[in-house]
Amino acid sequence: MTAPTDGRTFYRLRAPGTDGAASTAVSVRVDLARPDAYPVYLAVGGGRRRMYLTPDEAWALWRCLSEAVASLGEPPEHIRTRVAPARR
C-alpha cells in the first residue's frame, strides 16, 4: 500500500482481554509530515497509555520489546496475523 497523501499511516491490533476483560487496542501511527523529530505515535488501551517516539527510540523499543516477549515462549495465536497499514 502506498502512503496516504497526508503522510500518516496507522497500524492496529487488538490484544484479547484476560479473565473476561475487554480486549486492548494497540495502535501505532507513523506521520512522515510531522515537522518535529517524533513521527511515531504509540497508543495502548484506547490512548490511555501513549507516547511520541523518534525513529531511533522506536527502533530501540522494537528491539528490547521483541527480545523481552520472545523470552515468554511461543507467540499466541492472536498475533499470527498480518498487520496491514491503514489510512485511518
Backbone bond lengths (Angstrom), bond angles and torsions (degrees), N, CA, C in turn:
res aa  C-N    CA-C-N  psi(-1)  N-CA   C-N-CA  omega(-1)  CA-C   N-CA-C  phi
1 M - - - 1.451 - - 1.512 108.62 -
2 T 1.295 117.84 138.56 1.452 121.59 177.12 1.518 109.47 -81.76
3 A 1.315 115.50 155.69 1.462 120.03 -179.13 1.526 109.97 -68.78
4 P 1.327 118.07 143.74 1.446 120.22 177.67 1.525 111.25 -62.85
5 T 1.311 116.44 160.80 1.460 120.49 -176.68 1.518 112.65 -64.79
6 D 1.329 118.03 -26.26 1.462 119.04 179.12 1.527 112.19 -83.59
7 G 1.338 117.78 -2.23 1.463 121.39 176.67 1.515 114.95 83.76
8 R 1.342 118.46 4.20 1.462 121.06 -177.64 1.522 110.41 -105.27
9 T 1.333 115.33 132.62 1.455 121.94 176.13 1.523 107.78 -130.68
10 F 1.332 115.95 139.11 1.461 122.16 -177.23 1.521 110.16 -115.23
11 Y 1.327 115.59 143.81 1.462 123.32 175.78 1.519 105.96 -129.29
12 R 1.353 116.56 126.20 1.464 119.70 -175.09 1.523 111.43 -135.74
13 L 1.325 114.06 148.49 1.458 121.60 176.05 1.527 106.69 -155.09
14 R 1.309 116.80 149.40 1.464 121.16 176.70 1.514 108.84 -110.91
15 A 1.319 115.51 133.85 1.460 122.06 175.07 1.521 107.68 -95.77
16 P 1.330 117.75 130.57 1.474 118.82 -178.99 1.524 111.19 -63.59
17 G 1.316 114.63 147.69 1.453 119.66 177.14 1.517 110.95 -75.16
18 T 1.299 116.57 165.52 1.460 121.40 177.41 1.522 109.27 -114.05
19 D 1.314 116.30 146.76 1.471 122.48 177.86 1.527 112.16 53.37
20 G 1.339 117.14 43.30 1.456 121.21 176.47 1.517 115.50 83.43
21 A 1.312 117.21 -0.77 1.466 119.62 179.43 1.533 109.98 -72.15
22 A 1.320 116.25 156.39 1.460 121.46 178.01 1.525 109.96 -66.66
23 S 1.317 115.87 157.38 1.465 119.61 178.44 1.524 110.05 -68.58
24 T 1.332 115.98 161.91 1.455 122.45 -178.85 1.520 109.46 -112.77
25 A 1.320 116.53 128.28 1.459 121.53 178.05 1.522 109.76 -80.72
26 V 1.328 115.35 136.53 1.465 122.00 173.25 1.523 105.54 -123.82
27 S 1.320 116.60 125.61 1.459 121.05 -175.90 1.524 110.06 -137.23
28 V 1.331 115.06 138.17 1.461 121.42 175.55 1.518 107.35 -127.67
29 R 1.324 115.97 131.41 1.457 121.08 175.97 1.522 108.29 -115.83
30 V 1.306 115.52 131.42 1.462 120.94 173.48 1.521 105.73 -109.32
31 D 1.314 116.24 119.49 1.462 122.19 -175.41 1.522 109.33 -119.56
32 L 1.316 115.89 92.61 1.465 120.75 -177.34 1.518 112.74 -70.63
33 A 1.324 117.32 -12.58 1.462 120.80 -179.81 1.526 112.54 -90.13
34 R 1.325 117.50 -3.01 1.476 119.46 -179.51 1.519 110.25 -63.85
35 P 1.313 116.67 131.83 1.467 119.46 -178.65 1.523 113.79 -76.44
36 D 1.329 117.47 -13.27 1.466 119.54 -179.66 1.521 110.32 -97.23
37 A 1.300 116.42 -168.98 1.468 121.44 -175.10 1.521 112.55 -96.48
38 Y 1.341 118.75 16.79 1.463 122.09 -176.15 1.530 111.26 -121.29
39 P 1.318 117.72 70.66 1.468 119.43 -175.55 1.529 114.73 -80.66
40 V 1.333 118.91 -8.78 1.465 121.25 -178.09 1.527 108.53 -106.56
41 Y 1.335 115.15 128.14 1.459 122.21 179.57 1.519 107.68 -120.97
42 L 1.322 116.69 125.17 1.463 123.54 -178.53 1.519 108.98 -114.17
43 A 1.338 116.81 128.37 1.468 121.13 176.96 1.523 108.28 -130.87
44 V 1.317 116.17 132.82 1.465 122.15 178.39 1.521 107.24 -126.24
45 G 1.339 115.60 130.52 1.458 119.65 178.17 1.507 113.44 76.20
46 G 1.307 117.90 47.09 1.461 121.07 177.09 1.514 112.69 65.99
47 G 1.308 117.94 27.52 1.459 121.57 177.31 1.506 115.14 90.86
48 R 1.337 116.96 1.59 1.472 118.20 178.92 1.518 111.23 -64.65
49 R 1.327 115.82 -36.08 1.463 121.09 177.22 1.518 106.30 -119.16
50 R 1.309 117.02 116.49 1.464 119.47 -175.55 1.517 111.00 -147.93
51 M 1.333 113.59 156.55 1.462 118.45 177.81 1.520 110.47 -161.22
52 Y 1.309 115.01 151.30 1.453 122.51 172.95 1.520 107.87 -96.40
53 L 1.333 116.52 141.48 1.463 121.37 -176.87 1.518 110.94 -131.61
54 T 1.327 115.22 146.31 1.452 120.26 168.57 1.529 106.99 -76.48
55 P 1.324 118.66 163.42 1.463 119.27 175.45 1.529 112.38 -56.65
56 D 1.329 118.29 -41.59 1.466 120.65 179.50 1.523 111.82 -64.91
57 E 1.336 117.61 -39.43 1.464 120.72 176.91 1.530 110.65 -65.69
58 A 1.331 116.88 -40.65 1.469 120.57 179.58 1.523 110.48 -62.60
59 W 1.327 117.26 -43.17 1.473 120.05 177.79 1.520 111.38 -64.29
60 A 1.337 117.66 -40.75 1.468 120.78 178.91 1.532 110.41 -65.18
61 L 1.331 116.78 -41.55 1.459 120.64 176.56 1.520 110.55 -61.71
62 W 1.321 117.24 -45.74 1.469 121.99 178.51 1.531 110.75 -56.19
63 R 1.313 116.43 -47.14 1.465 121.11 -177.11 1.521 111.59 -64.15
64 C 1.335 116.31 -49.51 1.471 120.17 -179.20 1.521 111.42 -65.58
65 L 1.319 116.66 -44.12 1.457 120.08 -178.49 1.519 111.58 -66.74
66 S 1.331 117.75 -39.80 1.462 119.52 179.94 1.526 111.46 -65.37
67 E 1.324 117.53 -39.74 1.469 120.34 177.18 1.525 110.80 -66.78
68 A 1.340 116.27 -41.01 1.466 120.22 -177.62 1.523 111.20 -65.00
69 V 1.335 117.66 -47.87 1.462 118.19 -177.55 1.524 111.85 -73.79
70 A 1.321 118.15 -25.91 1.463 120.37 176.06 1.528 110.55 -63.43
71 S 1.330 116.70 -28.38 1.466 119.62 179.56 1.528 112.04 -73.74
72 L 1.337 117.99 -9.33 1.469 121.91 -179.31 1.519 112.76 -85.66
73 G 1.332 117.28 -10.13 1.463 120.36 179.98 1.516 111.82 117.37
74 E 1.317 115.71 -159.96 1.463 121.85 -178.09 1.530 111.00 -66.40
75 P 1.331 117.27 145.87 1.471 119.90 177.66 1.529 111.13 -63.94
76 P 1.327 117.55 143.59 1.463 120.05 177.94 1.526 110.84 -70.47
77 E 1.298 116.41 162.54 1.467 122.18 -175.76 1.524 112.87 -60.67
78 H 1.357 118.51 -37.20 1.467 120.23 -176.50 1.532 113.14 -65.14
79 I 1.312 117.06 -17.59 1.463 120.59 -178.48 1.529 111.66 -89.27
80 R 1.302 116.71 -10.94 1.467 121.56 -178.50 1.532 110.31 -83.41
81 T 1.298 115.25 60.02 1.454 122.23 -179.74 1.527 109.16 -141.19
82 R 1.292 116.02 155.04 1.464 120.61 176.30 1.512 108.50 -81.50
83 V 1.314 117.00 132.55 1.461 121.35 176.33 1.523 106.53 -101.17
84 A 1.305 115.99 105.81 1.458 121.22 -176.53 1.528 110.32 -89.79
85 P 1.315 117.69 140.89 1.455 119.67 176.27 1.520 110.43 -67.33
86 A 1.318 116.31 145.29 1.456 122.20 179.62 1.524 109.74 -130.21
87 R 1.291 115.21 160.35 1.475 119.53 178.36 1.514 111.51 -79.22
88 R 1.289 118.37 -29.37 1.462 121.30 178.66 1.486 109.81 -157.15
